[in-house]
Amino acid sequence: MVNDEVVLLDFCPSMFGMRLRIALAEKEVKYEFKEGDLWKKSHLLLEMNPIHKKVPVLIHNGKPICESIIGVEYIEEVWKDKIPLLPSDPYERAQARFWADYINKKVNL
Ligand SMILES: N[C@@H](CCC(=O)N[C@@H](CS)C(=O)NCC(=O)O)C(=O)O
């Protein structure tokens, strides 16, 4: 979508943020990167993610989408005319989801 304003509130080494950066790159979505400070949380972060107060937060036309997997699913749905993020084969999709879920459960930052 041409006039979309997309902002990624992120912390550079974040593997969760990397999910969104890869998804946005695959979909060729231009976005503004705003670096968050994990130790001194910005007003913007607290406003955009008041529940978890964590990055990454995808901000699309002023509206926040929190949690990296939810953000990836959102990107897939909004930019569905671009290359799909998941394989077309249901079994391969299940495998991709398994590893995403594995990281969610094993990594606790
Ligand atoms: N489940 C979250 C995890 C996000 C997360 O753990 N973010 C870390 C940076 S990689 C964070 O903001 N930590 C700050 C804190 O825990 O206060 C997601 O998938 O987006």
The ligand as a MOL file (V3000), in Angstrom:
LIG
                    3D

  0  0  0     0  0            999 V3000
M  V30 BEGIN CTAB
M  V30 COUNTS 20 19 0 0 0
M  V30 BEGIN ATOM
M  V30 1 N 7.3200 -12.5680 22.9050 0
M  V30 2 C 7.8980 -11.3120 22.5360 0
M  V30 3 C 9.3000 -11.2340 23.1030 0
M  V30 4 C 9.8790 -9.8460 22.9510 0
M  V30 5 C 11.1160 -9.6530 23.8260 0
M  V30 6 O 11.4440 -10.5000 24.6850 0
M  V30 7 N 11.7660 -8.5100 23.6440 0
M  V30 8 C 12.9090 -8.1620 24.4370 0
M  V30 9 C 14.0630 -7.7180 23.5290 0
M  V30 10 S 14.6110 -9.0290 22.4970 0
M  V30 11 C 12.5590 -6.9750 25.3330 0
M  V30 12 O 11.9260 -6.0320 24.9060 0
M  V30 13 N 13.0090 -7.0230 26.5940 0
M  V30 14 C 12.8180 -5.9430 27.5300 0
M  V30 15 C 12.1930 -6.3850 28.8060 0
M  V30 16 O 11.9990 -7.6120 28.9970 0
M  V30 17 O 11.8720 -5.5250 29.6110 0
M  V30 18 C 7.8830 -11.1830 21.0080 0
M  V30 19 O 7.8860 -12.2320 20.3330 0
M  V30 20 O 7.8190 -10.0480 20.4950 0
M  V30 END ATOM
M  V30 BEGIN BOND
M  V30 1 1 1 2
M  V30 2 1 2 3
M  V30 3 1 2 18
M  V30 4 1 3 4
M  V30 5 1 4 5
M  V30 6 2 5 6
M  V30 7 1 5 7
M  V30 8 1 7 8
M  V30 9 1 8 9
M  V30 10 1 8 11
M  V30 11 1 9 10
M  V30 12 2 11 12
M  V30 13 1 11 13
M  V30 14 1 13 14
M  V30 15 1 14 15
M  V30 16 2 15 16
M  V30 17 1 15 17
M  V30 18 2 18 19
M  V30 19 1 18 20
M  V30 END BOND
M  V30 END CTAB
M  END
